[in-house]
Amino acid sequence: MKKTTWLCLLLIVAAWLIGGCGNTPKVDKIQPAHYPGWVQVKAGEEAEFAVPPQIAAEKEEFRTALLQKPDTDPLVRVLMKKDDALARHKGSVVLVSTDFKTVPWESGIHFARVTFQTLTSPVKMPRYGQNLGMDEKALKEFDDATRKGVQLAVSRDLPEGYRIECKNWKPMKTRIINGVEHLYVTYDEEISQNGQVLMTLRVRRWTFLNNDRIHVLIAAVNQADAAYWRDESRRISRIVNTLVIRPSLADSKDEGIWGKIQSLF
C-alpha cells in the first residue's frame, strides 16, 4: 500500500480515536479452535495460528528459484518479490498451497495464499480486546480507504499487459471472534492478461487493532476451487478461529489532537 494511502487510513483512525472508542471489556482467556491435522504457524513473536496441511510457509528458496528461472511468468516474479519483502517484515508470514509450483492459475492445482502482517502505528489504537466503538460513518470511511488502498497495492508494479482489479467488495463490518472485536471484509481479485481473465481470487481480510500495532490476516483462494476450500477438513475461513495475537503492552502517551496528527508525518 502506498505511503500516502496508509497515512489516509491512519488519519481516519486518528479522527475516530479522537472522538473516543469503546470501553474496554474483560476478555476471558482466549481459547483458540483446534482442527484435526492442522499445522501451527508462528508470525514471529506477534501471533500464532493454524492452517490446513495443504498450506505451508512459502520458503525463501522457493521464491529465489522462481526469480532465477528465465521462463518464470512476469507477474509471478513481481508477486515473489512482494512476498519476499513481506516475509522479511517483523511479525509477518506468507503461506501458500503446497501444490503451487509455477503459476497460481496452473491447471490441476488448488491455489491458496495466506498472509499475516504486523504494522506499527504512530497513533494510539484501542488495546487488543477493547471494543472498537466505531459508528456507521467511521466504519464506512475506514472501509472506503481500505478498498482504495488495497486496489493501489495490488495494481502497483504490474508487468505490461497484466491487470489486477478488486471486485465484489462487500462492505466492511465488525465481528467478534474469541471475544475480540475486529474489522472484516471480503472481495475478489480478478487477475487478467491482455484482457483475458487468468484467475479470480476470493479474499477474506481480518484487521485487528493492538495498541501500537495493526495486524492483518488475509486468506485468498482460487474462486474456481472454492468448494475444495470449503471442505470441513480444510475450511480456510476457519483460520481466524485459531488465531492468537500477543497483546501489546507498550505505553502509548496520549498527545492530544495535534500530537496525533503530527505523529503521522
N, C-alpha and C positions, 0 to 999 in steps of 0.2 A: 504494500500500500504506500502511495507517495506520501512524503512528509507533510505536505500541506493538507491532504485529506485527513491524515491521522491527527493533525492539530485541530482540524474542524471537529472531529469526533470528540476530542478531549475538551474542547470549548463547550460543546453541548453538554457533556457530562458535568463539567465545572458549573455551568449555569444551573443545572438540575441540583447539584450538591449545594450550591449557594442557597437555593430555595428550601433545602432541607430534605433528608432522605428518611426512610422509615426507621422505626425504633429497632433496637437490637433484641431479638428474642433469645430465649435459652435454647440452644441447639443441642439436642441429645447426641451422644457419641454416634458418629456415623457408622452404619453397618452396611458396607457395600455389598452388592449382589455378587454371587459366585455361580458360574455356569460350568457344568462338566466339560473338561477338556480345554477350557480357555487358558490362555497364557498371560502371565503378568508382565506388564511393561512399565518401566520407570522413565519419567521425564526429569532427569537429574534428581535433585532433592525436592523439587516443587510438587510433584504429583505422581500417582501410580494408578493404573487401570488395567483392565484385561481385554484381550481380543480373541476372536476365534482362531484356531490353529492354522487356518488358511491365510492368515495375515501375519507378517513378521516385519521387524525393523529393516528398513532399507539400508543396506550396508554401503559404506564408502567405496569399497572395492567394486561393487556393482555399478555405482554411479561413474566411477573412474573408467571402468571398462567400456561403458556405453559412450562416454565422451571421447574415448580414444579410437573407437571404431569409425572408419571413414564412411561407412554406409548408414550410420545412425540417423534416424529421422531428425530433421532440423528442429522440430517442435520438441521432441524428446530431449535434445541437447539443452534447450532452454529450460525445460522442466527439471532436468537433473541438476543444473546449476542453481536453480531456485531451491531445490530440495537440499542441496549441499549447504547452502547458506543458512537455511532454517535449522537443519540438523546440528549445526555448529553453535547455534544460539543457546545460551544457558536456559535450562528448564524447558527445552523443546525436543520433540522427537518426530520422526517421519516413518510411517509404516506403509507397506504395500502388499497386495496379494502375492503369494509365493509363486504363482504361475506367470507373473509378469516378466517377460524376457526382453522384448524388443520395443513394441509399441503397445500402449494401453488398449487400443481398439483391435488388436490382433484377434482373428477368428479362433474360437475354441477356448479362450481363457475367460476367467471370471474376475475382471479387474475391480479392485477396491483400493482406496487410499485413505489413510487415517493420519491426521497430524494433531499434535498438541503443542501449542505455542505459549510461552510466557513473555509478556511485555511489561516493562516498567512504566509507571505512570507518574508524571510530575505533579499531578493533582491528587488530593486526598480522596480515596474511594471508600465506599462502605466496607466495613470489615467482612471477612468471609462468614457467611451465615446470617448477616444482617439483612433485614427486609430492605428491598430496593426503594420502595415508596415512589415509583415512577407513575405519574398520571398519564392519561392517554396522549396528551400533547407531547410530553417529553419522550414517551416511547416511540411516537411517530417520527420525531426529529432524529432520534438515535437510529431508527430503522432506515430512514432516508439516507442518512450519512453513511451507514454501514453498506447499504446497497451500492451507492456511488463509489465508495472506497473499494469494495470487492471487485466491481467492474473495472476500475482503473488498474487494480493489482493483476487481474487475470489477463488484461489486454497489453500489459507492459512487455516490451522487448520481444514481441512475437515475430517469427520469421515471415518473410514476404509470402503472401498468399494464404496465411493462416488467420483464423479469427476464432475468438472465444467470446461468447455472448451469454450473459446471465438472463435467464427467462423464468417465467412462472414463479416469481418471487412471492412467497406468502408473507403477509405482514408479521413483523416480529411480535412475539408475545413473551410474557414472563411465565416461568414454570418453576416448580419446586420438586427437587429430587434429593432424597436423603436429607430432607429438612433445609436444603439450601436453595434460595431463590436465585434464578439466573435468567439470562435472555436467550431465546431460542428462535431460529429462523430456518426455513428450508427454501431451496431454489434449485434450478437446473443450470448446468453449464454446457452449452452447446458448442462443440468443437468442430470446425469446418476448415476445409482446404479448397481454395478456389471455388467457393460456393457449394461444395459437396460436403454434407454432414458426415463426419467420421465417427463421432460418438457423442452421446449426451450423458453427462454425469448427473445423478441425483445427489444433492448435497444437503447434509444436516450440519448446522453450526450452533454450538452452545458456547455462550460467553459468561464467564464467572468473574466477579469483581472481588478483589482481595487486598484491601487497604492501599498499598503502594504498587499493586500489580494487577494485571488483567490476564486471564487465562482463556484461551480459545481452543476448544476441541472441535475438529471438523472430521466428518466421515462422508466419503463420497464413493458411490458405486456406479458402474455402468448401468444405465437405466434398462438396457436390454436384458440385464441379468438381475433385475430387481427381485424376482421370485426366488432366485438362488440365495440371495442375501436376506430373505425373509424366513428362511427355514429355521425352525426352532433351535437347531444346534449351532447356528452361525448368524443369528439375527443381529445385524450390525447396529441397529438403533438401540440395542441394549448396552452398548459400550459405556454410555454415560452413567448407567446404573452401577457400574463397577468403579467409578472414578472417586478417588480420594485426593483432595488437594491439601497441602500443608498450609494452615492459616499463617499469614504474615503477621509478625509481632513488631514490625518496625514502627518506631514512633513517627507519627505524622502530625507536625505542628500546623495548626490552623492559622494561616497568614491573612485571612480576610479576603474580600473580593479581589482587590488589586493584586495581592500576593499570588492568588491562584491563577489569575490571568497572566501575570508576568512570568510565572514558572513554566508556562507553555512555550516560551520563546528562547 
